[in-house]
C-alpha cells in the first residue's frame, strides 16, 4: 500500500492566519452578473455604498458584496445560519467559476484590481471566516466555495521531492519509511540544501 508525505500542522496554532481571497472577474459583464445572481433562490440583492456594504458583511448581515464601480456596490443577502450562508456562497461562485476567469486579490478596491488586471469587470468580496467556522463546515461534509479562504502557514515545507518509489514500496513498513525520511532530511540539512525564508517571498518559476 503506498503512503503519502504530509506536513502536519495544528490548526489551533495561533501563528496560522486565516484570511480571505476576493475574486476580480475578468470579461464577465457586470449587468449580466447582476441578472444571473438575481436568479439564485434565497439570495437578495441590495444596492449600497461601499462603507455600508463593508459594515453589513462584517456583521454577517450580507454574505458578500459586488463592487461594480467605486460608487456602485451590490450586497448579497440571505439566510443568517452558517451552513445556509455557505450554500449560497457556493451558488454564487459556481455561477461564474467555469464561465469566466477571475483573479484572487486581497483587498476590496476595484481600482487596485483594475490597475493590476485591465480586463476586470467586477469584484466579488467575501467575508472573513473564523477557524471554528471552517471546521464546522468541513466536519458537516459541506465544501467551502473554491478559492476564497487563504491560510498563511509559517514554515511551510516546499519542494520536498521524495522519490515516489520509496513512498510506494510495498516491502517497506510505514515505520521504515519514516526512518528513511528522517535520515533523508538530516542529509539535506547537513548538505545545506534546506533554507528557511522568514520574509515574504515571490517565486517566478511556479
Secondary structure as the mmCIF struct_conf table of DSSP 4:
data_model
#
loop_
_struct_conf.conf_type_id
_struct_conf.id
_struct_conf.beg_label_comp_id
_struct_conf.beg_label_asym_id
_struct_conf.beg_label_seq_id
_struct_conf.end_label_comp_id
_struct_conf.end_label_asym_id
_struct_conf.end_label_seq_id
TURN_TY1_P TURN_TY1_P1 UNK A 11 UNK A 12
TURN_TY1_P TURN_TY1_P2 UNK A 14 UNK A 15
STRN STRN1 UNK A 17 UNK A 20
STRN STRN2 UNK A 22 UNK A 26
BEND BEND1 UNK A 27 UNK A 27
HELX_RH_AL_P HELX_RH_AL_P1 UNK A 30 UNK A 37
TURN_TY1_P TURN_TY1_P3 UNK A 38 UNK A 39
BEND BEND2 UNK A 40 UNK A 40
TURN_TY1_P TURN_TY1_P4 UNK A 41 UNK A 42
STRN STRN3 UNK A 44 UNK A 48
HELX_RH_AL_P HELX_RH_AL_P2 UNK A 50 UNK A 58
TURN_TY1_P TURN_TY1_P5 UNK A 59 UNK A 60
BEND BEND3 UNK A 61 UNK A 63
STRN STRN4 UNK A 64 UNK A 69
TURN_TY1_P TURN_TY1_P6 UNK A 70 UNK A 71
STRN STRN5 UNK A 72 UNK A 77
BEND BEND4 UNK A 80 UNK A 81
HELX_RH_AL_P HELX_RH_AL_P3 UNK A 82 UNK A 96
TURN_TY1_P TURN_TY1_P7 UNK A 97 UNK A 99
BEND BEND5 UNK A 100 UNK A 100
STRN STRN6 UNK A 102 UNK A 105
BEND BEND6 UNK A 106 UNK A 107
HELX_RH_AL_P HELX_RH_AL_P4 UNK A 110 UNK A 116
TURN_TY1_P TURN_TY1_P8 UNK A 118 UNK A 119
STRN STRN7 UNK A 120 UNK A 126
HELX_LH_PP_P HELX_LH_PP_P1 UNK A 127 UNK A 130
HELX_RH_AL_P HELX_RH_AL_P5 UNK A 131 UNK A 139
TURN_TY1_P TURN_TY1_P9 UNK A 140 UNK A 141
HELX_LH_PP_P HELX_LH_PP_P2 UNK A 144 UNK A 145
TURN_TY1_P TURN_TY1_P10 UNK A 146 UNK A 147
STRN STRN8 UNK A 149 UNK A 152
TURN_TY1_P TURN_TY1_P11 UNK A 154 UNK A 155
HELX_RH_AL_P HELX_RH_AL_P6 UNK A 164 UNK A 167
TURN_TY1_P TURN_TY1_P12 UNK A 168 UNK A 168
TURN_TY1_P TURN_TY1_P13 UNK A 170 UNK A 171
BEND BEND7 UNK A 172 UNK A 172
HELX_RH_AL_P HELX_RH_AL_P7 UNK A 174 UNK A 190
TURN_TY1_P TURN_TY1_P14 UNK A 191 UNK A 192
BEND BEND8 UNK A 199 UNK A 199
BEND BEND9 UNK A 204 UNK A 204
#
